[in-house]
Amino acid sequence: MTVSSYKKMLKQLKAKPIKMKKFLKHNSPKEKEFGIIKKACRRCGNTRGHIGKYGLDLCRRCFRDIAPDIGWKKYS
C-alpha cells in the first residue's frame, strides 16, 4: 500500500472510528527492524554507500567530507 493511498483511506474513514481503528491495526506502515533501509547515514539520511564499520554510520560522500575532521588521513 502506498503512502498516498494510505492517507486517502484515512480521510474516508474519519467518520467511522471503529473501522478506522481496525484499519490502522492491520494496514499502518510498520517500522523496519532490519534491511538496507534501517541502515541510513546519520548525517544526510542516505541509505546507499553506507559505512558502518567502527560505528561511523555514514554514507561514503559524507565520510569523504568529514574524514579529515575526525582524524582519517588519505595516504595515496
N, CA, C, O and CB atoms as a CASP TS submission, in Angstrom:
PFRMAT TS
TARGET T0000
AUTHOR 0000-0000-0000
METHOD Language model
MODEL 1
PARENT N/A
ATOM      1  N   MET     1       0.855  -1.169   0.000  1.00  0.00           N
ATOM      2  CA  MET     1       0.000   0.000   0.000  1.00  0.00           C
ATOM      3  C   MET     1       0.903   1.234   0.000  1.00  0.00           C
ATOM      4  O   MET     1       1.806   1.357   0.828  1.00  0.00           O
ATOM      5  CB  MET     1      -0.974  -0.004   1.230  1.00  0.00           C
ATOM      6  N   THR     2       0.652   2.121  -0.915  1.00  0.00           N
ATOM      7  CA  THR     2       1.458   3.330  -0.988  1.00  0.00           C
ATOM      8  C   THR     2       1.005   4.351   0.050  1.00  0.00           C
ATOM      9  O   THR     2      -0.096   4.260   0.594  1.00  0.00           O
ATOM     10  CB  THR     2       1.386   3.933  -2.390  1.00  0.00           C
ATOM     11  N   VAL     3       1.864   5.310   0.309  1.00  0.00           N
ATOM     12  CA  VAL     3       1.555   6.321   1.320  1.00  0.00           C
ATOM     13  C   VAL     3       0.357   7.165   0.896  1.00  0.00           C
ATOM     14  O   VAL     3      -0.481   7.519   1.725  1.00  0.00           O
ATOM     15  CB  VAL     3       2.773   7.219   1.570  1.00  0.00           C
ATOM     16  N   SER     4       0.276   7.490  -0.402  1.00  0.00           N
ATOM     17  CA  SER     4      -0.842   8.322  -0.857  1.00  0.00           C
ATOM     18  C   SER     4      -2.179   7.608  -0.687  1.00  0.00           C
ATOM     19  O   SER     4      -3.153   8.218  -0.245  1.00  0.00           O
ATOM     20  CB  SER     4      -0.648   8.715  -2.321  1.00  0.00           C
ATOM     21  N   SER     5      -2.235   6.325  -1.032  1.00  0.00           N
ATOM     22  CA  SER     5      -3.495   5.601  -0.865  1.00  0.00           C
ATOM     23  C   SER     5      -3.812   5.394   0.618  1.00  0.00           C
ATOM     24  O   SER     5      -4.981   5.349   1.002  1.00  0.00           O
ATOM     25  CB  SER     5      -3.434   4.245  -1.589  1.00  0.00           C
ATOM     26  N   TYR     6      -2.789   5.269   1.439  1.00  0.00           N
ATOM     27  CA  TYR     6      -2.974   5.120   2.882  1.00  0.00           C
ATOM     28  C   TYR     6      -3.618   6.384   3.453  1.00  0.00           C
ATOM     29  O   TYR     6      -4.562   6.299   4.239  1.00  0.00           O
ATOM     30  CB  TYR     6      -1.619   4.831   3.585  1.00  0.00           C
ATOM     31  N   LYS     7      -3.111   7.556   3.061  1.00  0.00           N
ATOM     32  CA  LYS     7      -3.672   8.814   3.562  1.00  0.00           C
ATOM     33  C   LYS     7      -5.082   9.040   3.036  1.00  0.00           C
ATOM     34  O   LYS     7      -5.925   9.598   3.740  1.00  0.00           O
ATOM     35  CB  LYS     7      -2.777   9.989   3.171  1.00  0.00           C
ATOM     36  N   LYS     8      -5.346   8.611   1.801  1.00  0.00           N
ATOM     37  CA  LYS     8      -6.674   8.761   1.218  1.00  0.00           C
ATOM     38  C   LYS     8      -7.687   7.920   1.992  1.00  0.00           C
ATOM     39  O   LYS     8      -8.809   8.361   2.240  1.00  0.00           O
ATOM     40  CB  LYS     8      -6.662   8.358  -0.273  1.00  0.00           C
ATOM     41  N   MET     9      -7.291   6.723   2.365  1.00  0.00           N
ATOM     42  CA  MET     9      -8.178   5.855   3.130  1.00  0.00           C
ATOM     43  C   MET     9      -8.474   6.449   4.502  1.00  0.00           C
ATOM     44  O   MET     9      -9.604   6.358   4.984  1.00  0.00           O
ATOM     45  CB  MET     9      -7.563   4.464   3.280  1.00  0.00           C
ATOM     46  N   LEU    10      -7.474   7.055   5.135  1.00  0.00           N
ATOM     47  CA  LEU    10      -7.703   7.663   6.447  1.00  0.00           C
ATOM     48  C   LEU    10      -8.723   8.785   6.358  1.00  0.00           C
ATOM     49  O   LEU    10      -9.544   8.953   7.260  1.00  0.00           O
ATOM     50  CB  LEU    10      -6.392   8.193   7.029  1.00  0.00           C
ATOM     51  N   LYS    11      -8.679   9.550   5.282  1.00  0.00           N
ATOM     52  CA  LYS    11      -9.622  10.651   5.103  1.00  0.00           C
ATOM     53  C   LYS    11     -11.043  10.109   4.990  1.00  0.00           C
ATOM     54  O   LYS    11     -11.977  10.711   5.518  1.00  0.00           O
ATOM     55  CB  LYS    11      -9.261  11.483   3.852  1.00  0.00           C
ATOM     56  N   GLN    12     -11.215   8.985   4.312  1.00  0.00           N
ATOM     57  CA  GLN    12     -12.547   8.401   4.131  1.00  0.00           C
ATOM     58  C   GLN    12     -13.076   7.755   5.409  1.00  0.00           C
ATOM     59  O   GLN    12     -14.288   7.687   5.611  1.00  0.00           O
ATOM     60  CB  GLN    12     -12.514   7.371   3.014  1.00  0.00           C
ATOM     61  N   LEU    13     -12.177   7.279   6.275  1.00  0.00           N
ATOM     62  CA  LEU    13     -12.594   6.557   7.480  1.00  0.00           C
ATOM     63  C   LEU    13     -12.739   7.436   8.717  1.00  0.00           C
ATOM     64  O   LEU    13     -13.033   6.920   9.795  1.00  0.00           O
ATOM     65  CB  LEU    13     -11.614   5.471   7.770  1.00  0.00           C
ATOM     66  N   LYS    14     -12.542   8.742   8.597  1.00  0.00           N
ATOM     67  CA  LYS    14     -12.656   9.618   9.765  1.00  0.00           C
ATOM     68  C   LYS    14     -14.036   9.549  10.413  1.00  0.00           C
ATOM     69  O   LYS    14     -14.152   9.677  11.631  1.00  0.00           O
ATOM     70  CB  LYS    14     -12.353  11.049   9.370  1.00  0.00           C
ATOM     71  N   ALA    15     -15.062   9.352   9.629  1.00  0.00           N
ATOM     72  CA  ALA    15     -16.427   9.312  10.152  1.00  0.00           C
ATOM     73  C   ALA    15     -16.767   7.971  10.793  1.00  0.00           C
ATOM     74  O   ALA    15     -17.797   7.843  11.456  1.00  0.00           O
ATOM     75  CB  ALA    15     -17.414   9.609   9.043  1.00  0.00           C
ATOM     76  N   LYS    16     -15.907   6.967  10.600  1.00  0.00           N
ATOM     77  CA  LYS    16     -16.178   5.627  11.130  1.00  0.00           C
ATOM     78  C   LYS    16     -15.031   5.204  12.060  1.00  0.00           C
ATOM     79  O   LYS    16     -14.101   4.534  11.612  1.00  0.00           O
ATOM     80  CB  LYS    16     -16.355   4.593   9.965  1.00  0.00           C
ATOM     81  N   PRO    17     -15.081   5.582  13.340  1.00  0.00           N
ATOM     82  CA  PRO    17     -13.946   5.344  14.236  1.00  0.00           C
ATOM     83  C   PRO    17     -13.628   3.872  14.494  1.00  0.00           C
ATOM     84  O   PRO    17     -12.460   3.523  14.663  1.00  0.00           O
ATOM     85  CB  PRO    17     -14.205   6.009  15.535  1.00  0.00           C
ATOM     86  N   ILE    18     -14.614   3.022  14.527  1.00  0.00           N
ATOM     87  CA  ILE    18     -14.363   1.596  14.792  1.00  0.00           C
ATOM     88  C   ILE    18     -13.652   0.959  13.606  1.00  0.00           C
ATOM     89  O   ILE    18     -12.693   0.206  13.777  1.00  0.00           O
ATOM     90  CB  ILE    18     -15.688   0.846  15.086  1.00  0.00           C
ATOM     91  N   LYS    19     -14.127   1.264  12.405  1.00  0.00           N
ATOM     92  CA  LYS    19     -13.483   0.724  11.210  1.00  0.00           C
ATOM     93  C   LYS    19     -12.081   1.319  11.026  1.00  0.00           C
ATOM     94  O   LYS    19     -11.174   0.641  10.543  1.00  0.00           O
ATOM     95  CB  LYS    19     -14.347   1.003   9.966  1.00  0.00           C
ATOM     96  N   MET    20     -11.912   2.579  11.411  1.00  0.00           N
ATOM     97  CA  MET    20     -10.605   3.223  11.293  1.00  0.00           C
ATOM     98  C   MET    20      -9.596   2.562  12.231  1.00  0.00           C
ATOM     99  O   MET    20      -8.441   2.363  11.854  1.00  0.00           O
ATOM    100  CB  MET    20     -10.714   4.731  11.601  1.00  0.00           C
ATOM    101  N   LYS    21     -10.020   2.220  13.448  1.00  0.00           N
ATOM    102  CA  LYS    21      -9.139   1.561  14.404  1.00  0.00           C
ATOM    103  C   LYS    21      -8.674   0.206  13.866  1.00  0.00           C
ATOM    104  O   LYS    21      -7.498  -0.142  13.979  1.00  0.00           O
ATOM    105  CB  LYS    21      -9.852   1.385  15.754  1.00  0.00           C
ATOM    106  N   LYS    22      -9.591  -0.548  13.289  1.00  0.00           N
ATOM    107  CA  LYS    22      -9.243  -1.853  12.710  1.00  0.00           C
ATOM    108  C   LYS    22      -8.325  -1.683  11.508  1.00  0.00           C
ATOM    109  O   LYS    22      -7.387  -2.459  11.326  1.00  0.00           O
ATOM    110  CB  LYS    22     -10.514  -2.620  12.299  1.00  0.00           C
ATOM    111  N   PHE    23      -8.593  -0.669  10.684  1.00  0.00           N
ATOM    112  CA  PHE    23      -7.755  -0.398   9.513  1.00  0.00           C
ATOM    113  C   PHE    23      -6.330  -0.052   9.935  1.00  0.00           C
ATOM    114  O   PHE    23      -5.368  -0.545   9.347  1.00  0.00           O
ATOM    115  CB  PHE    23      -8.351   0.747   8.675  1.00  0.00           C
ATOM    116  N   LEU    24      -6.195   0.798  10.956  1.00  0.00           N
ATOM    117  CA  LEU    24      -4.867   1.184  11.421  1.00  0.00           C
ATOM    118  C   LEU    24      -4.119   0.007  12.032  1.00  0.00           C
ATOM    119  O   LEU    24      -2.898  -0.089  11.905  1.00  0.00           O
ATOM    120  CB  LEU    24      -4.973   2.310  12.434  1.00  0.00           C
ATOM    121  N   LYS    25      -4.837  -0.875  12.685  1.00  0.00           N
ATOM    122  CA  LYS    25      -4.210  -2.040  13.306  1.00  0.00           C
ATOM    123  C   LYS    25      -3.551  -2.932  12.262  1.00  0.00           C
ATOM    124  O   LYS    25      -2.453  -3.442  12.482  1.00  0.00           O
ATOM    125  CB  LYS    25      -5.242  -2.838  14.102  1.00  0.00           C
ATOM    126  N   HIS    26      -4.214  -3.120  11.134  1.00  0.00           N
ATOM    127  CA  HIS    26      -3.727  -4.070  10.134  1.00  0.00           C
ATOM    128  C   HIS    26      -2.969  -3.434   8.970  1.00  0.00           C
ATOM    129  O   HIS    26      -2.202  -4.130   8.305  1.00  0.00           O
ATOM    130  CB  HIS    26      -4.876  -4.842   9.595  1.00  0.00           C
ATOM    131  N   ASN    27      -3.152  -2.139   8.698  1.00  0.00           N
ATOM    132  CA  ASN    27      -2.597  -1.567   7.482  1.00  0.00           C
ATOM    133  C   ASN    27      -1.632  -0.407   7.666  1.00  0.00           C
ATOM    134  O   ASN    27      -1.123   0.121   6.677  1.00  0.00           O
ATOM    135  CB  ASN    27      -3.687  -1.127   6.637  1.00  0.00           C
ATOM    136  N   SER    28      -1.368   0.004   8.888  1.00  0.00           N
ATOM    137  CA  SER    28      -0.461   1.136   9.066  1.00  0.00           C
ATOM    138  C   SER    28       0.966   0.700   8.717  1.00  0.00           C
ATOM    139  O   SER    28       1.318  -0.465   8.904  1.00  0.00           O
ATOM    140  CB  SER    28      -0.533   1.681  10.527  1.00  0.00           C
ATOM    141  N   PRO    29       1.791   1.627   8.211  1.00  0.00           N
ATOM    142  CA  PRO    29       3.178   1.280   7.867  1.00  0.00           C
ATOM    143  C   PRO    29       3.942   0.820   9.103  1.00  0.00           C
ATOM    144  O   PRO    29       3.840   1.429  10.168  1.00  0.00           O
ATOM    145  CB  PRO    29       3.894   2.484   7.221  1.00  0.00           C
ATOM    146  N   LYS    30       4.698  -0.245   8.956  1.00  0.00           N
ATOM    147  CA  LYS    30       5.435  -0.828  10.071  1.00  0.00           C
ATOM    148  C   LYS    30       6.854  -0.262  10.122  1.00  0.00           C
ATOM    149  O   LYS    30       7.421   0.106   9.093  1.00  0.00           O
ATOM    150  CB  LYS    30       5.472  -2.364   9.952  1.00  0.00           C
ATOM    151  N   GLU    31       7.414  -0.197  11.315  1.00  0.00           N
ATOM    152  CA  GLU    31       8.790   0.226  11.498  1.00  0.00           C
ATOM    153  C   GLU    31       9.710  -0.927  11.085  1.00  0.00           C
ATOM    154  O   GLU    31       9.505  -2.070  11.492  1.00  0.00           O
ATOM    155  CB  GLU    31       9.054   0.661  12.978  1.00  0.00           C
ATOM    156  N   LYS    32      10.723  -0.615  10.274  1.00  0.00           N
ATOM    157  CA  LYS    32      11.653  -1.648   9.815  1.00  0.00           C
ATOM    158  C   LYS    32      12.570  -2.075  10.956  1.00  0.00           C
ATOM    159  O   LYS    32      13.014  -1.244  11.749  1.00  0.00           O
ATOM    160  CB  LYS    32      12.486  -1.140   8.615  1.00  0.00           C
ATOM    161  N   GLU    33      12.851  -3.381  11.035  1.00  0.00           N
ATOM    162  CA  GLU    33      13.736  -3.902  12.052  1.00  0.00           C
ATOM    163  C   GLU    33      15.087  -4.295  11.488  1.00  0.00           C
ATOM    164  O   GLU    33      16.066  -4.374  12.230  1.00  0.00           O
ATOM    165  CB  GLU    33      13.104  -5.077  12.728  1.00  0.00           C
ATOM    166  N   PHE    34      15.159  -4.544  10.185  1.00  0.00           N
ATOM    167  CA  PHE    34      16.412  -4.935   9.562  1.00  0.00           C
ATOM    168  C   PHE    34      16.335  -4.601   8.082  1.00  0.00           C
ATOM    169  O   PHE    34      15.271  -4.229   7.586  1.00  0.00           O
ATOM    170  CB  PHE    34      16.708  -6.446   9.783  1.00  0.00           C
ATOM    171  N   GLY    35      17.433  -4.728   7.383  1.00  0.00           N
ATOM    172  CA  GLY    35      17.465  -4.459   5.949  1.00  0.00           C
ATOM    173  C   GLY    35      18.186  -3.158   5.632  1.00  0.00           C
ATOM    174  O   GLY    35      18.677  -2.468   6.525  1.00  0.00           O
ATOM    175  N   ILE    36      18.240  -2.836   4.340  1.00  0.00           N
ATOM    176  CA  ILE    36      19.009  -1.687   3.880  1.00  0.00           C
ATOM    177  C   ILE    36      18.421  -0.371   4.363  1.00  0.00           C
ATOM    178  O   ILE    36      19.173   0.571   4.613  1.00  0.00           O
ATOM    179  CB  ILE    36      19.086  -1.687   2.373  1.00  0.00           C
ATOM    180  N   ILE    37      17.123  -0.274   4.502  1.00  0.00           N
ATOM    181  CA  ILE    37      16.502   0.987   4.901  1.00  0.00           C
ATOM    182  C   ILE    37      16.779   1.300   6.372  1.00  0.00           C
ATOM    183  O   ILE    37      16.727   2.465   6.767  1.00  0.00           O
ATOM    184  CB  ILE    37      14.991   0.939   4.650  1.00  0.00           C
ATOM    185  N   LYS    38      17.069   0.300   7.180  1.00  0.00           N
ATOM    186  CA  LYS    38      17.354   0.519   8.594  1.00  0.00           C
ATOM    187  C   LYS    38      18.713   1.175   8.783  1.00  0.00           C
ATOM    188  O   LYS    38      18.917   1.930   9.734  1.00  0.00           O
ATOM    189  CB  LYS    38      17.298  -0.801   9.360  1.00  0.00           C
ATOM    190  N   LYS    39      19.654   0.885   7.867  1.00  0.00           N
ATOM    191  CA  LYS    39      20.995   1.462   7.961  1.00  0.00           C
ATOM    192  C   LYS    39      21.056   2.711   7.099  1.00  0.00           C
ATOM    193  O   LYS    39      21.188   2.620   5.879  1.00  0.00           O
ATOM    194  CB  LYS    39      22.081   0.438   7.526  1.00  0.00           C
ATOM    195  N   ALA    40      20.964   3.856   7.715  1.00  0.00           N
ATOM    196  CA  ALA    40      20.996   5.117   6.985  1.00  0.00           C
ATOM    197  C   ALA    40      22.104   5.999   7.534  1.00  0.00           C
ATOM    198  O   ALA    40      22.519   5.851   8.684  1.00  0.00           O
ATOM    199  CB  ALA    40      19.637   5.838   7.071  1.00  0.00           C
ATOM    200  N   CYS    41      22.574   6.909   6.712  1.00  0.00           N
ATOM    201  CA  CYS    41      23.597   7.865   7.124  1.00  0.00           C
ATOM    202  C   CYS    41      23.013   8.771   8.198  1.00  0.00           C
ATOM    203  O   CYS    41      21.918   9.309   8.033  1.00  0.00           O
ATOM    204  CB  CYS    41      24.114   8.700   5.912  1.00  0.00           C
ATOM    205  N   ARG    42      23.735   8.939   9.290  1.00  0.00           N
ATOM    206  CA  ARG    42      23.196   9.777  10.367  1.00  0.00           C
ATOM    207  C   ARG    42      23.359  11.252  10.077  1.00  0.00           C
ATOM    208  O   ARG    42      22.820  12.089  10.801  1.00  0.00           O
ATOM    209  CB  ARG    42      23.868   9.444  11.679  1.00  0.00           C
ATOM    210  N   ARG    43      24.102  11.588   9.018  1.00  0.00           N
ATOM    211  CA  ARG    43      24.295  12.994   8.663  1.00  0.00           C
ATOM    212  C   ARG    43      23.283  13.464   7.626  1.00  0.00           C
ATOM    213  O   ARG    43      22.680  14.525   7.783  1.00  0.00           O
ATOM    214  CB  ARG    43      25.704  13.213   8.140  1.00  0.00           C
ATOM    215  N   CYS    44      23.092  12.668   6.551  1.00  0.00           N
ATOM    216  CA  CYS    44      22.186  13.095   5.474  1.00  0.00           C
ATOM    217  C   CYS    44      20.979  12.183   5.296  1.00  0.00           C
ATOM    218  O   CYS    44      20.026  12.569   4.620  1.00  0.00           O
ATOM    219  CB  CYS    44      22.940  13.167   4.177  1.00  0.00           C
ATOM    220  N   GLY    45      20.985  10.980   5.882  1.00  0.00           N
ATOM    221  CA  GLY    45      19.854  10.076   5.773  1.00  0.00           C
ATOM    222  C   GLY    45      19.893   9.159   4.567  1.00  0.00           C
ATOM    223  O   GLY    45      18.952   8.393   4.355  1.00  0.00           O
ATOM    224  N   ASN    46      20.949   9.211   3.773  1.00  0.00           N
ATOM    225  CA  ASN    46      21.080   8.368   2.592  1.00  0.00           C
ATOM    226  C   ASN    46      21.268   6.917   3.017  1.00  0.00           C
ATOM    227  O   ASN    46      21.921   6.645   4.024  1.00  0.00           O
ATOM    228  CB  ASN    46      22.261   8.836   1.710  1.00  0.00           C
ATOM    229  N   THR    47      20.697   5.979   2.250  1.00  0.00           N
ATOM    230  CA  THR    47      20.825   4.559   2.587  1.00  0.00           C
ATOM    231  C   THR    47      21.831   3.840   1.698  1.00  0.00           C
ATOM    232  O   THR    47      22.122   2.667   1.934  1.00  0.00           O
ATOM    233  CB  THR    47      19.477   3.878   2.480  1.00  0.00           C
ATOM    234  N   ARG    48      22.361   4.497   0.703  1.00  0.00           N
ATOM    235  CA  ARG    48      23.317   3.853  -0.208  1.00  0.00           C
ATOM    236  C   ARG    48      24.745   4.211   0.173  1.00  0.00           C
ATOM    237  O   ARG    48      25.009   5.303   0.678  1.00  0.00           O
ATOM    238  CB  ARG    48      23.042   4.262  -1.668  1.00  0.00           C
ATOM    239  N   GLY    49      25.653   3.290  -0.071  1.00  0.00           N
ATOM    240  CA  GLY    49      27.058   3.523   0.221  1.00  0.00           C
ATOM    241  C   GLY    49      27.319   3.680   1.709  1.00  0.00           C
ATOM    242  O   GLY    49      28.114   4.527   2.116  1.00  0.00           O
ATOM    243  N   HIS    50      26.658   2.875   2.518  1.00  0.00           N
ATOM    244  CA  HIS    50      26.711   3.007   3.978  1.00  0.00           C
ATOM    245  C   HIS    50      28.012   2.430   4.523  1.00  0.00           C
ATOM    246  O   HIS    50      28.393   1.315   4.166  1.00  0.00           O
ATOM    247  CB  HIS    50      25.505   2.304   4.630  1.00  0.00           C
ATOM    248  N   ILE    51      28.694   3.178   5.383  1.00  0.00           N
ATOM    249  CA  ILE    51      29.894   2.709   6.074  1.00  0.00           C
ATOM    250  C   ILE    51      29.540   2.578   7.547  1.00  0.00           C
ATOM    251  O   ILE    51      29.390   3.574   8.254  1.00  0.00           O
ATOM    252  CB  ILE    51      31.115   3.686   5.859  1.00  0.00           C
ATOM    253  N   GLY    52      29.410   1.351   7.994  1.00  0.00           N
ATOM    254  CA  GLY    52      29.022   1.110   9.380  1.00  0.00           C
ATOM    255  C   GLY    52      30.181   0.682  10.260  1.00  0.00           C
ATOM    256  O   GLY    52      30.039   0.573  11.478  1.00  0.00           O
ATOM    257  N   LYS    53      31.329   0.439   9.641  1.00  0.00           N
ATOM    258  CA  LYS    53      32.483  -0.044  10.382  1.00  0.00           C
ATOM    259  C   LYS    53      32.963   1.017  11.369  1.00  0.00           C
ATOM    260  O   LYS    53      32.890   2.213  11.086  1.00  0.00           O
ATOM    261  CB  LYS    53      33.614  -0.435   9.422  1.00  0.00           C
ATOM    262  N   TYR    54      33.445   0.583  12.507  1.00  0.00           N
ATOM    263  CA  TYR    54      33.925   1.446  13.591  1.00  0.00           C
ATOM    264  C   TYR    54      32.830   2.347  14.142  1.00  0.00           C
ATOM    265  O   TYR    54      33.130   3.349  14.791  1.00  0.00           O
ATOM    266  CB  TYR    54      35.081   2.296  13.105  1.00  0.00           C
ATOM    267  N   GLY    55      31.578   2.014  13.902  1.00  0.00           N
ATOM    268  CA  GLY    55      30.476   2.815  14.425  1.00  0.00           C
ATOM    269  C   GLY    55      30.294   4.152  13.730  1.00  0.00           C
ATOM    270  O   GLY    55      29.734   5.080  14.312  1.00  0.00           O
ATOM    271  N   LEU    56      30.765   4.263  12.481  1.00  0.00           N
ATOM    272  CA  LEU    56      30.671   5.533  11.756  1.00  0.00           C
ATOM    273  C   LEU    56      29.238   5.845  11.340  1.00  0.00           C
ATOM    274  O   LEU    56      28.757   6.956  11.565  1.00  0.00           O
ATOM    275  CB  LEU    56      31.568   5.503  10.525  1.00  0.00           C
ATOM    276  N   ASP    57      28.556   4.884  10.741  1.00  0.00           N
ATOM    277  CA  ASP    57      27.182   5.047  10.246  1.00  0.00           C
ATOM    278  C   ASP    57      27.032   6.277   9.352  1.00  0.00           C
ATOM    279  O   ASP    57      26.147   7.106   9.563  1.00  0.00           O
ATOM    280  CB  ASP    57      26.213   5.149  11.419  1.00  0.00           C
ATOM    281  N   LEU    58      27.905   6.384   8.354  1.00  0.00           N
ATOM    282  CA  LEU    58      27.882   7.484   7.387  1.00  0.00           C
ATOM    283  C   LEU    58      27.831   6.912   5.981  1.00  0.00           C
ATOM    284  O   LEU    58      28.257   5.781   5.749  1.00  0.00           O
ATOM    285  CB  LEU    58      29.120   8.408   7.557  1.00  0.00           C
ATOM    286  N   CYS    59      27.307   7.694   5.043  1.00  0.00           N
ATOM    287  CA  CYS    59      27.410   7.292   3.642  1.00  0.00           C
ATOM    288  C   CYS    59      28.808   7.681   3.161  1.00  0.00           C
ATOM    289  O   CYS    59      29.495   8.454   3.829  1.00  0.00           O
ATOM    290  CB  CYS    59      26.282   7.964   2.756  1.00  0.00           C
ATOM    291  N   ARG    60      29.226   7.166   2.034  1.00  0.00           N
ATOM    292  CA  ARG    60      30.590   7.398   1.566  1.00  0.00           C
ATOM    293  C   ARG    60      30.845   8.862   1.244  1.00  0.00           C
ATOM    294  O   ARG    60      31.970   9.340   1.394  1.00  0.00           O
ATOM    295  CB  ARG    60      30.870   6.552   0.345  1.00  0.00           C
ATOM    296  N   ARG    61      29.823   9.579   0.805  1.00  0.00           N
ATOM    297  CA  ARG    61      30.005  11.002   0.466  1.00  0.00           C
ATOM    298  C   ARG    61      30.237  11.847   1.718  1.00  0.00           C
ATOM    299  O   ARG    61      31.130  12.693   1.750  1.00  0.00           O
ATOM    300  CB  ARG    61      28.777  11.533  -0.300  1.00  0.00           C
ATOM    301  N   CYS    62      29.437  11.611   2.732  1.00  0.00           N
ATOM    302  CA  CYS    62      29.611  12.349   3.993  1.00  0.00           C
ATOM    303  C   CYS    62      30.940  11.985   4.641  1.00  0.00           C
ATOM    304  O   CYS    62      31.593  12.833   5.248  1.00  0.00           O
ATOM    305  CB  CYS    62      28.445  12.055   4.967  1.00  0.00           C
ATOM    306  N   PHE    63      31.340  10.715   4.511  1.00  0.00           N
ATOM    307  CA  PHE    63      32.619  10.306   5.078  1.00  0.00           C
ATOM    308  C   PHE    63      33.764  11.060   4.420  1.00  0.00           C
ATOM    309  O   PHE    63      34.693  11.486   5.105  1.00  0.00           O
ATOM    310  CB  PHE    63      32.820   8.798   4.920  1.00  0.00           C
ATOM    311  N   ARG    64      33.715  11.232   3.112  1.00  0.00           N
ATOM    312  CA  ARG    64      34.775  11.978   2.409  1.00  0.00           C
ATOM    313  C   ARG    64      34.821  13.428   2.880  1.00  0.00           C
ATOM    314  O   ARG    64      35.896  14.021   2.976  1.00  0.00           O
ATOM    315  CB  ARG    64      34.555  11.928   0.879  1.00  0.00           C
ATOM    316  N   ASP    65      33.654  13.999   3.174  1.00  0.00           N
ATOM    317  CA  ASP    65      33.610  15.397   3.613  1.00  0.00           C
ATOM    318  C   ASP    65      34.214  15.590   5.006  1.00  0.00           C
ATOM    319  O   ASP    65      34.942  16.554   5.240  1.00  0.00           O
ATOM    320  CB  ASP    65      32.174  15.896   3.607  1.00  0.00           C
ATOM    321  N   ILE    66      33.913  14.678   5.922  1.00  0.00           N
ATOM    322  CA  ILE    66      34.323  14.908   7.306  1.00  0.00           C
ATOM    323  C   ILE    66      35.485  14.034   7.765  1.00  0.00           C
ATOM    324  O   ILE    66      35.874  14.109   8.931  1.00  0.00           O
ATOM    325  CB  ILE    66      33.161  14.684   8.208  1.00  0.00           C
ATOM    326  N   ALA    67      36.054  13.202   6.880  1.00  0.00           N
ATOM    327  CA  ALA    67      37.147  12.306   7.270  1.00  0.00           C
ATOM    328  C   ALA    67      38.334  13.051   7.873  1.00  0.00           C
ATOM    329  O   ALA    67      38.835  12.617   8.910  1.00  0.00           O
ATOM    330  CB  ALA    67      37.610  11.509   6.071  1.00  0.00           C
ATOM    331  N   PRO    68      38.813  14.149   7.284  1.00  0.00           N
ATOM    332  CA  PRO    68      39.956  14.843   7.910  1.00  0.00           C
ATOM    333  C   PRO    68      39.618  15.409   9.299  1.00  0.00           C
ATOM    334  O   PRO    68      40.487  15.478  10.168  1.00  0.00           O
ATOM    335  CB  PRO    68      40.432  15.979   7.001  1.00  0.00           C
ATOM    336  N   ASP    69      38.392  15.803   9.501  1.00  0.00           N
ATOM    337  CA  ASP    69      37.991  16.377  10.784  1.00  0.00           C
ATOM    338  C   ASP    69      37.969  15.350  11.909  1.00  0.00           C
ATOM    339  O   ASP    69      38.203  15.685  13.070  1.00  0.00           O
ATOM    340  CB  ASP    69      36.630  17.012  10.657  1.00  0.00           C
ATOM    341  N   ILE    70      37.684  14.089  11.557  1.00  0.00           N
ATOM    342  CA  ILE    70      37.611  13.054  12.596  1.00  0.00           C
ATOM    343  C   ILE    70      38.901  12.256  12.694  1.00  0.00           C
ATOM    344  O   ILE    70      38.956  11.261  13.417  1.00  0.00           O
ATOM    345  CB  ILE    70      36.449  12.114  12.321  1.00  0.00           C
ATOM    346  N   GLY    71      39.948  12.679  11.974  1.00  0.00           N
ATOM    347  CA  GLY    71      41.276  12.078  12.158  1.00  0.00           C
ATOM    348  C   GLY    71      41.704  11.061  11.114  1.00  0.00           C
ATOM    349  O   GLY    71      42.735  10.416  11.299  1.00  0.00           O
ATOM    350  N   TRP    72      40.966  10.887  10.031  1.00  0.00           N
ATOM    351  CA  TRP    72      41.353   9.965   8.977  1.00  0.00           C
ATOM    352  C   TRP    72      42.258  10.677   7.995  1.00  0.00           C
ATOM    353  O   TRP    72      42.043  11.853   7.702  1.00  0.00           O
ATOM    354  CB  TRP    72      40.120   9.392   8.262  1.00  0.00           C
ATOM    355  N   LYS    73      43.272   9.988   7.477  1.00  0.00           N
ATOM    356  CA  LYS    73      44.201  10.580   6.508  1.00  0.00           C
ATOM    357  C   LYS    73      44.170   9.785   5.222  1.00  0.00           C
ATOM    358  O   LYS    73      43.989   8.567   5.234  1.00  0.00           O
ATOM    359  CB  LYS    73      45.638  10.633   7.072  1.00  0.00           C
ATOM    360  N   LYS    74      44.351  10.487   4.101  1.00  0.00           N
ATOM    361  CA  LYS    74      44.421   9.834   2.798  1.00  0.00           C
ATOM    362  C   LYS    74      45.904   9.627   2.473  1.00  0.00           C
ATOM    363  O   LYS    74      46.676  10.584   2.427  1.00  0.00           O
ATOM    364  CB  LYS    74      43.694  10.688   1.678  1.00  0.00           C
ATOM    365  N   TYR    75      46.286   8.385   2.253  1.00  0.00           N
ATOM    366  CA  TYR    75      47.702   8.077   2.056  1.00  0.00           C
ATOM    367  C   TYR    75      48.116   7.991   0.604  1.00  0.00           C
ATOM    368  O   TYR    75      49.312   8.061   0.323  1.00  0.00           O
ATOM    369  CB  TYR    75      48.032   6.798   2.726  1.00  0.00           C
ATOM    370  N   SER    76      47.198   7.845  -0.333  1.00  0.00           N
ATOM    371  CA  SER    76      47.606   7.704  -1.733  1.00  0.00           C
ATOM    372  C   SER    76      47.375   8.975  -2.522  1.00  0.00           C
ATOM    373  O   SER    76      47.666   9.021  -3.718  1.00  0.00           O
ATOM    374  CB  SER    76      46.860   6.560  -2.385  1.00  0.00           C
TER
END
